[in-house]
Each structure stands twice: as structure tokens, then as C-alpha cells.
Amino acid sequence: MQNQQGQMHQNMHTGNVPPQLNHGGHEVIDLNEVLGAAIGTMNSYMLLRQYVKDPELLDILDRQYKFMQDEYNITLECFKTGQNPSHPTSKYMMNQGNDFIYGMKLSQPKKPFQSVSEINDEYISSCMLTSCKSGASMKTMAALETTNPVVRRVLADSIPNCIEMGYELSIYQNKHHYYQVPQLAEQDMNTYRNAFAPAQGQAMGQPMGQMPNNNMNMNNNMPH
């Protein structure tokens, strides 16, 4: 099979590999997990939507669901065909700013619900955030095992979208004090900040065809 880079893919036992089979074993297994997890996330979003009370969270849920659906479709498409999907991976853009409130305040200890009537926006946004974090990890691992160049690129391009969606949810949670962010004392923080210095000096190795000066002098002194 000839891919976008003009390379031919072959199986040493069966010969040329058709486009739809241009996948390694680890890739096939990992992609099944990624696609299954994507379905699970979208199903969770759909089930939880009816319990959302905050219009802002509902807007985030709907926008993320729509984006996930499209990303799932193009990932499935290139996985089934082994070739470019019908359109490139889009870039997810959140709406709100990125200001975090630092510090901790006392809150009620968390415990399991006794009934579905206790489902609230804190729980829903936490489930959404966990799904986004899980998706980023799974897609990263799958991309590292993927041999098909198109599928690898689609997975790699979708990882920043998982991170962006997770960041959007963490900002929402932080604003409502669901997700609290502690800070180290200033002295401790500065100790960590100043624990490293920039690398200096020239890069190791020499350009191809260039001999070190000491070797050149040695060659000139050799007998003819």
C-alpha cells in the first residue's frame, strides 16, 4: 500500500498490505480501547445531562459532546480505511478565561450518594474531568503504539483537545470551589523554581564530513 509519504508497506509473509489493514497488532488493540472509551464518555455525558442545573456547565457539556462526536468519527474513519479522514482534526477552544483561585478552604467530607437525587453539578463536572484526563492518557499510549502514520497523527492531534477540555472543566470547578488548588509557601516555591539552570555549551557531535582538528593534525603527521 502506498501512503501519503510515498512509502510501501508490506507484510514479510503475505506481501503488500491493503490500506484498510495498514495497522499493527498493538495499534488495533489500543484503538479498540480508545474508541470504546470515547463511546463510554459520550454515553456518560448524555446520561448526566438531565441532572445538570448550571447553564454554564450545560453549555460546556454540549460543546464538548459535539466535539467528541466529530473526533470519534474521524478517528474511526481513518482506522477503518487506513487513510486520511474526510477532514483534519479540529482544535477545541474553550470560552472562559484561565484564571485560577489558589488556596484551600474547609468543605464537607465527600461520601457516596444514597440516591440519584444527590447527583449535582460538582459530581457531573468531576465525572467529565476524569473522562477527559483518561482520554488524554489512553490516546497518548495508543499513539506511541500506532504504526499507521495517519492514525498516529489523528491520535496525536486529539490529545491537546482532551487537555483543553479537561482544563476548561478544572477552571469551572475551581471557580465554584469544587476543585481547590493549594500552593507551596513562597520560600519553598522559589527553592523549586531556582533548582535548575539553563544548559550551556555546544551540542555534542560533529556535522557529517567534518573531522575534529586534532584528527586532521594527526593525519598530516602520518608517514606516506
MOHU-V141513 format. One record per backbone hydrogen bond with DSSP energy under -1.0 kcal/mol. CO is the residue of the C=O (numbers start at 1). NH is the residue of the N-H. Records with the same first field share a line. If there is no record, write none. Layout:
CO: NH + NH
This chain:
1: 9
3: 6
7: 3
9: 17
11: 15
15: 11
18: 21
19: 22
21: 23
24: 28
25: 29
26: 30
27: 31
28: 32
29: 33
30: 34
31: 35
32: 36
33: 37
34: 38
35: 39
36: 40
37: 41
38: 42
39: 43
40: 44
41: 45
42: 46
43: 47
44: 48
45: 49
48: 51
49: 52
54: 58
55: 59
56: 60
57: 61
58: 62
59: 63
60: 64
61: 65
62: 66
63: 67
64: 68
65: 69
66: 70
67: 71
68: 72
69: 73
70: 74
71: 75
72: 76
73: 77
74: 78
75: 79
76: 80
77: 81
78: 82
115: 118
116: 119
120: 124
121: 125
122: 126
123: 127
124: 128
125: 129
126: 130
127: 131
128: 132
129: 133
130: 134
131: 135
132: 136
133: 137
134: 138
135: 139
136: 140
137: 141
138: 142
139: 143
140: 144
148: 152
149: 153
150: 154
151: 155
152: 156
153: 157
154: 158
155: 159
158: 162
159: 163
160: 164
161: 165
162: 166
163: 167
164: 168
165: 169
166: 170
167: 171
168: 172
169: 173
170: 174
171: 175
172: 176
173: 178
174: 177
181: 103
185: 189
186: 190
187: 191
188: 192
189: 193
190: 194
192: 195
207: 210
212: 216
213: 217
214: 218
215: 219
216: 220
217: 221
219: 222
